[in-house]
Amino acid sequence: MKPATLHEKLLELYAKKEVIDINNINDKNLVSRVITNYLHKKYDSKKVQNLIEDIYMRYNFEEESVEIKRRNQLSDYIDSIVLSRIKDAYKSSQNFDLDLDSLEELEFKALIKQAIIHFGYEILYIPANNAKNIDIIVNRKDIKIAVLAIKGNTESLIGVKTVRQFRNIANYYHCEEALLFTNAYFCSDCFNEAAEIGVKLFDRNKLNVIVKDVINGRQQQEKEYMINGMEVKENTIYLEGEIKFPKTKVQVVYIKYHADEITGFLIFEGRLSNTGKKPAVNLNIEIKIYNRNNDCIYSNNFPINKEKLDSKEEVQFKCVFENIPKADWENLCRYQLKLDYRNTYKDPQI
């Protein structure tokens, strides 16, 4: 996953908050914390202030965040439209057929996202400002997968070039698999190319089957769930996730979290992969959990129980928070995972 720049991190902060006044001491401290966390080192207040002045001279975060907020609101609105159509389909008839061609492009992409969720995939990441290259990155059975939905013209065919470009973008985000959906059709050469480079193609015929399954539901329980609304399970926590990479050689390729039914502990599990040519040592994960006021209220370090992670090797990790009472669960809103390690090429004795 591409590491965020400082500009992107601050823009993300502005998009989450209604108003940020840099002259307000609380907001100024909040911006300073974002910068300090991004630098991964303790800097004096003068250096941080110089960085703030420099980046505020180059960017207008107020104006840029307006577009981010608008896009997020539009995405939520489009999702609600698609979900409403699916609910209507459940209520009206099991034979209801959703007309793919009647959907706008954003509605079509939202439909694919709902289908992905329906079939058990977990959304890991939605790349910003990258709608033409990739829509979402998901996970299933510990595999990281890129997803792209193309609303096309049914009278023209999607070519090999599109498939290759999508695979390149998937590689950029370190995705092991790639799924390409369209309401149109692919040219004959696409299927051989896709099989060779690891892209699964879903044309109009295959997509119709998937959409019908989403509409009809494979279990009555799923239908009732969609019609009656979301029922929050007793031990369910919903958190936004952020992964910080101080270096880029070792990547977090998979992560999930859950609350243990018996103990009530909050457990994070995942997998690290060394994509570099040299081993890495002293692997450590720090997880911070934030409340709705964007305050870090729980934090812990979890050393990885592996002396050395060789090139192209993977390792599982498990991080357990035992001290979070259930009364705090509803106030938790996001987590931040920071990965740290040491490169062995800096130490010739290793």
C-alpha positions in Angstrom: 0.0 0.0 0.0 1.4 3.4 -0.9 2.6 5.3 2.1 0.8 8.6 2.6 2.6 11.9 2.3 2.5 14.6 5.0 0.2 16.6 2.7 -2.2 13.7 2.4 -2.2 13.1 6.2 -3.1 16.7 6.9 -5.7 16.7 4.2 -7.2 13.5 5.7 -7.4 15.4 9.1 -9.2 18.3 7.5 -11.6 16.0 5.8 -12.6 14.4 9.1 -13.0 17.5 11.1 -15.7 20.1 10.4 -13.4 23.1 11.0 -9.7 23.4 11.9 -8.4 26.8 13.0 -4.7 26.8 13.0 -4.7 29.8 15.4 -6.7 27.8 17.9 -4.3 26.2 20.4 -6.2 22.8 20.4 -6.3 22.6 16.6 -2.7 23.7 16.4 -1.7 20.9 18.8 -3.7 18.5 16.7 -1.9 19.5 13.5 1.5 19.3 15.4 0.7 15.7 16.5 -0.1 14.6 13.0 3.3 16.1 11.8 5.2 14.5 14.7 3.6 11.1 14.1 4.4 11.3 10.4 8.1 12.2 11.1 8.4 9.2 13.5 10.8 11.2 15.6 10.7 13.7 18.5 11.4 17.2 17.1 11.5 20.5 19.0 8.5 22.8 18.7 10.4 25.3 16.6 11.1 22.7 13.9 7.5 21.5 13.9 6.3 25.1 13.7 8.6 25.7 10.7 7.2 22.7 9.0 3.6 23.9 9.6 4.4 27.3 8.2 6.1 25.8 5.1 3.3 23.4 4.2 0.6 25.9 4.8 2.3 28.3 2.4 2.2 25.6 -0.3 -1.3 24.2 0.2 -4.8 25.4 1.0 -6.2 22.6 3.1 -9.6 24.3 3.6 -10.3 24.4 -0.1 -8.8 20.9 -0.9 -10.8 19.3 2.0 -14.0 20.6 0.6 -13.6 18.4 -2.5 -12.6 15.4 -0.3 -15.7 15.8 1.9 -17.9 16.2 -1.1 -16.6 13.0 -2.7 -17.0 11.1 0.6 -20.6 12.4 0.9 -21.3 11.5 -2.7 -19.9 8.0 -2.2 -22.1 7.4 0.9 -25.1 8.8 -1.0 -24.5 6.5 -4.0 -24.0 3.5 -1.7 -27.4 4.3 -0.1 -29.1 4.4 -3.5 -27.7 1.0 -4.5 -28.7 -0.5 -1.1 -32.1 1.0 -1.5 -32.5 -0.7 -4.9 -31.4 -4.0 -3.5 -33.8 -3.7 -0.6 -36.6 -3.0 -3.0 -35.6 -6.0 -5.0 -35.9 -8.2 -1.9 -39.3 -6.8 -1.0 -40.9 -6.9 -4.5 -39.9 -10.2 -6.0 -37.1 -12.8 -6.0 -37.1 -12.5 -9.8 -36.3 -8.8 -9.7 -33.7 -8.0 -12.3 -31.5 -4.9 -11.7 -30.7 -3.2 -15.0 -27.0 -2.7 -15.1 -27.1 -0.3 -18.0 -29.5 2.0 -16.1 -26.9 2.7 -13.4 -24.6 5.7 -13.5 -20.9 5.0 -13.3 -20.6 5.7 -9.6 -23.8 3.6 -8.9 -22.3 0.8 -10.9 -19.0 0.9 -8.8 -21.1 1.0 -5.6 -23.0 -2.1 -6.8 -19.8 -4.0 -7.3 -18.6 -2.9 -3.8 -21.8 -4.3 -2.3 -21.4 -7.5 -4.2 -17.8 -7.8 -2.9 -19.0 -7.4 0.6 -21.9 -9.8 0.0 -19.5 -12.6 -1.0 -17.4 -12.2 2.2 -14.6 -9.9 1.1 -13.4 -7.4 3.7 -12.6 -3.9 2.4 -9.0 -2.9 3.5 -8.4 0.3 1.6 -10.0 2.8 -0.8 -7.3 4.7 -2.8 -7.8 8.4 -3.0 -7.9 10.3 -6.3 -7.3 7.0 -8.2 -10.8 6.1 -9.5 -9.7 5.5 -13.0 -7.0 2.9 -12.0 -8.5 1.0 -9.0 -11.6 1.2 -6.9 -11.0 -0.7 -3.7 -8.5 -3.1 -2.1 -10.1 -6.0 -0.3 -9.0 -9.1 1.6 -10.3 -12.7 1.7 -8.6 -15.7 3.2 -5.4 -13.7 3.9 -5.1 -12.7 0.3 -4.9 -9.0 -0.7 -7.0 -8.2 -3.8 -7.4 -5.2 -6.1 -10.9 -4.5 -7.5 -11.9 -2.4 -10.5 -15.4 -1.9 -12.0 -15.7 -0.5 -15.5 -19.1 0.8 -16.6 -18.6 0.3 -20.4 -20.5 0.5 -23.6 -22.0 -2.9 -24.4 -21.4 -2.4 -28.1 -17.6 -2.2 -27.7 -15.1 -4.6 -26.2 -12.6 -4.0 -23.4 -9.1 -4.7 -24.6 -5.8 -6.3 -23.4 -4.2 -2.9 -22.6 -6.8 -2.2 -19.9 -6.2 -5.6 -18.3 -2.4 -5.0 -18.3 -2.7 -1.5 -16.8 -5.0 -2.8 -14.1 -2.5 -5.5 -13.2 0.3 -3.0 -13.0 -1.7 -0.8 -10.6 -2.5 -3.9 -8.5 1.2 -4.7 -8.3 1.9 -1.1 -7.2 -0.4 -1.7 -4.2 1.2 -5.2 -3.5 -2.0 -7.0 -4.3 -1.7 -10.8 -4.9 -4.9 -11.0 -7.0 -7.0 -8.7 -9.1 -10.7 -8.7 -10.0 -12.0 -6.8 -13.0 -15.8 -6.3 -13.4 -17.7 -4.8 -16.3 -21.3 -4.6 -17.7 -19.8 -5.0 -21.2 -17.6 -7.8 -22.7 -13.8 -8.5 -23.1 -12.1 -9.2 -26.4 -10.9 -12.8 -26.9 -7.3 -12.0 -26.3 -8.1 -10.7 -22.8 -8.8 -14.1 -21.3 -5.4 -15.6 -22.1 -3.6 -12.5 -21.0 -5.6 -12.3 -17.7 -4.9 -15.9 -16.9 -1.2 -15.4 -17.4 -0.8 -12.2 -15.3 -3.3 -13.1 -12.5 -6.4 -11.1 -13.3 -9.9 -12.6 -12.9 -12.4 -11.2 -15.5 -16.2 -10.8 -14.9 -18.0 -9.8 -18.0 -21.7 -9.0 -18.4 -22.8 -12.6 -18.3 -20.9 -13.5 -15.2 -21.9 -10.2 -13.5 -25.6 -10.9 -14.1 -25.3 -14.1 -12.1 -23.5 -12.3 -9.3 -26.0 -9.5 -9.1 -28.9 -11.9 -9.0 -27.2 -13.7 -6.1 -26.8 -10.4 -4.3 -30.5 -9.5 -4.9 -32.0 -12.8 -4.1 -29.7 -13.6 -1.3 -28.3 -17.1 -0.6 -29.8 -17.3 2.8 -33.1 -16.0 4.3 -31.1 -14.5 7.2 -29.3 -12.2 4.7 -32.6 -11.1 3.2 -34.0 -10.2 6.6 -30.7 -8.4 7.5 -31.1 -6.2 4.4 -34.8 -5.5 4.8 -34.9 -4.9 8.6 -31.6 -3.0 8.8 -28.3 -3.7 10.5 -28.5 -5.4 13.9 -25.4 -4.7 15.9 -23.9 -7.8 17.4 -23.0 -7.8 21.1 -19.2 -8.1 20.5 -18.8 -6.0 17.4 -16.5 -3.1 17.1 -16.2 -0.9 13.9 -12.9 0.9 13.5 -11.4 2.9 10.7 -7.9 1.7 10.0 -4.6 3.4 9.2 -1.2 1.7 8.6 2.0 3.7 8.9 5.2 2.6 7.1 8.4 4.2 8.4 10.1 2.2 5.7 8.7 0.4 2.7 10.6 -2.9 2.5 8.4 -4.8 5.0 4.7 -4.5 4.3 1.5 -5.2 6.2 -0.3 -7.3 3.6 -3.2 -8.4 5.7 -4.9 -7.3 8.9 -8.2 -7.9 10.7 -9.5 -7.3 14.2 -12.3 -8.8 16.4 -13.5 -8.9 20.0 -13.1 -12.3 21.5 -16.5 -13.7 22.5 -15.2 -15.3 25.7 -12.6 -12.9 27.1 -13.8 -9.6 25.5 -10.2 -8.8 24.5 -9.7 -6.8 21.3 -7.5 -8.8 19.0 -5.6 -7.7 15.9 -4.2 -10.4 13.6 -2.3 -10.0 10.4 0.6 -10.9 8.2 3.9 -9.1 7.3 5.8 -9.7 4.1 9.5 -8.8 3.4 9.5 -7.5 -0.2 13.1 -6.4 -0.1 16.3 -8.3 -1.0 17.8 -8.2 2.5 16.6 -9.6 5.9 14.9 -7.4 8.4 15.2 -7.7 12.2 13.8 -6.2 15.4 10.2 -6.2 13.9 7.8 -4.3 16.2 4.2 -3.2 15.8 2.7 -0.3 17.7 -1.1 0.0 17.7 -2.9 3.1 18.9 -6.7 3.3 19.3 -8.5 6.6 19.1 -11.8 7.8 20.4 -14.3 10.0 18.6 -12.5 13.1 19.8 -9.4 11.9 17.9 -7.6 11.3 21.2 -5.4 8.2 21.6 -6.8 6.4 24.6 -5.2 3.0 24.2 -1.7 2.2 22.9 0.6 -0.8 23.1 3.8 -2.2 21.5 3.9 -5.8 20.2 7.3 -7.2 19.2 7.1 -9.8 16.4 8.2 -13.2 17.7 10.7 -13.8 14.9 14.4 -13.0 15.1 14.9 -12.3 11.4 12.5 -11.9 8.5 14.2 -13.0 5.3 13.6 -11.7 1.8 10.3 -12.8 0.3 9.4 -14.4 3.7 6.1 -13.8 5.5 5.2 -13.9 9.2 1.9 -13.9 11.1 1.3 -11.5 14.0 -1.3 -11.2 16.8 -1.8 -8.2 19.0 -4.1 -8.4 22.0 -5.6 -5.5 24.1 -6.8 -6.9 27.4 -7.6 -3.6 29.2 -10.5 -2.2 27.1 -13.8 -2.3 29.0 -16.9 -2.9 27.0 -18.3 0.4 28.1 -15.6 2.1 26.0 -16.3 0.1 22.8 -18.9 2.5 21.4 -16.5 5.4 21.8 -13.7 3.8 19.8 -13.6 5.0 16.2 -10.2 4.2 14.6 -6.9 2.5 15.0 -3.4 3.3 13.8 -0.9 0.6 13.2 2.8 1.6 13.0 5.3 -1.0 11.7 9.0 -0.6 12.7 12.0 -2.7 12.0 15.8 -2.5 11.3 17.4 -3.1 7.9 20.3 -5.6 8.1 22.3 -4.0 5.3 23.1 -1.1 7.8 24.8 -3.6 10.1 27.5 -5.7 8.3 27.7 -8.0 11.3 24.2 -9.4 10.7 
